[in-house]
Amino acid sequence: MPITQWPLGERPREKLLAKGPAALSDAELLAIFLRTGLPGHTAIDLARDLLEHFGGLRSMLSADQSTFCRAKGLGPAKFCQVQATLELTSRYLQEQLRGNPIFTSPRHVRDYLAVQMSAYHREVFVALLLDTRHRLIEFAELFQGTIDAAHVHPRELVRLALEKNAAAVIVAHNHPSGNAEPSKSDISITRKLRDGLRLMDIRLLDHFIIGRGEVTSLADKGLI
């Protein structure tokens, strides 16, 4: 039965308008995005098939163009729509976080990093340089590639912090594999950075590891 013949309260668009987007399932939200289904399949049916095919919404939205367009019912036009939607969302969130945000809680930092690092598909090491009131001075991408002691030099971070007159620093890097647990190398690097900054009377407040849908704070684990 076409969606237009469903009871009003069960149609995705009408349900969204009446109850808000949070009341909809992933399949219902995706059906609104798709707009149409396939012969013999409503947009809801297609949405459910796609979520099963990709293994979830995140995998679908992060798929590359070739993988995305091979799925039944999708193509270059839908891929462009997805990319535009994701970029609009990112820009909207970044606008909310502009204006020298003050990091008063670990959650605030997590939210900020989730926005800033959401598009990274390879390992990236970054630093947040903060003033005495923990206001952001600068978000600096230090390098891309495998994070190990051969790449992360305390002197480079110390030099940057002194140049920007930072009183405190938060560092972070992502794990593209999705696992946000710190490795022995992550812990060792963190302590070297802490000790190097401490010589200049600059505090290392935390080291965050960004996984897929989760963020780990080394400070919360007592590893700094």
C-alpha positions, -999 to 999 in steps of 0.1 A, spaced: 0 0 0 14 34 -9 24 57 20 -2 82 8 -29 57 18 -15 51 53 -33 67 83 -20 102 88 -3 95 121 18 68 105 31 88 75 67 99 82 63 135 71 30 140 90 45 123 120 75 146 120 53 177 118 31 165 146 57 150 170 91 163 159 120 145 142 131 127 173 99 107 173 109 90 140 129 59 135 161 58 113 140 42 85 113 69 87 138 97 86 157 81 57 124 76 39 117 114 40 152 120 26 147 94 -2 112 108 -10 103 79 -33 106 42 -32 108 16 -60 81 -3 -79 64 -25 -53 84 -9 -25 75 22 -5 101 47 6 100 31 41 106 -4 26 136 10 6 149 27 37 148 -5 57 165 -24 29 193 2 27 198 2 65 201 -36 65 224 -35 34 248 -10 49 245 -22 85 232 10 99 228 47 92 263 57 100 279 33 76 255 44 49 262 81 54 299 76 55 302 54 25 323 65 -4 306 74 -37 313 40 -54 299 20 -25 270 43 -20 259 43 -56 261 5 -60 232 1 -36 197 -4 -51 177 28 -52 207 51 -49 229 70 -73 250 101 -79 221 125 -72 213 109 -38 251 108 -30 253 146 -37 222 151 -14 238 132 14 271 150 11 254 184 10 232 175 41 263 163 61 282 195 52 253 217 61 250 199 95 287 204 101 286 241 93 256 246 114 273 230 144 305 249 138 286 282 138 272 273 172 307 267 185 323 298 171 332 329 191 360 316 213 341 289 231 349 283 268 357 247 276 342 243 311 335 206 310 348 174 292 314 171 275 318 205 259 352 195 246 338 162 233 311 180 214 336 204 199 360 177 188 331 156 174 323 185 150 358 194 141 370 159 135 339 142 120 351 144 84 386 129 90 391 95 73 427 91 84 445 95 117 450 132 126 466 147 157 453 181 168 458 205 197 434 230 213 453 260 227 435 277 256 440 309 275 439 312 313 401 311 313 400 280 291 388 300 261 399 286 228 428 305 212 433 282 182 424 247 170 456 234 153 460 203 132 496 192 139 499 163 115 482 134 97 493 98 97 501 71 122 503 85 157 535 73 174 564 87 193 584 92 161 558 118 149 546 135 181 574 158 193 568 176 226 590 205 214 567 212 185 537 214 208 556 235 233 568 259 206 532 264 193 518 269 228 544 295 236 539 312 202 501 315 209 506 324 246 485 294 257 481 287 293 467 252 288 465 226 260 441 198 251 453 173 225 433 148 206 435 123 178 411 100 160 411 62 155 396 56 121 392 19 131 365 31 155 380 18 187 385 47 211 405 28 237 441 43 243 471 22 233 503 20 253 518 43 228 490 68 233 496 68 271 534 72 266 530 101 242 505 118 265 529 118 294 558 130 273 537 159 261 525 166 297 561 167 309 573 189 281 546 215 286 550 214 323 586 227 319 571 259 304 544 261 331 517 251 306 491 225 316 481 195 295 444 192 305 435 161 286 441 138 256 409 127 238 407 97 215 379 100 189 364 67 178 332 59 159 304 72 181 326 72 212 352 95 228 377 85 254 393 110 279 427 99 292 422 124 321 390 106 331 409 73 332 436 89 354 463 85 327 476 121 327 
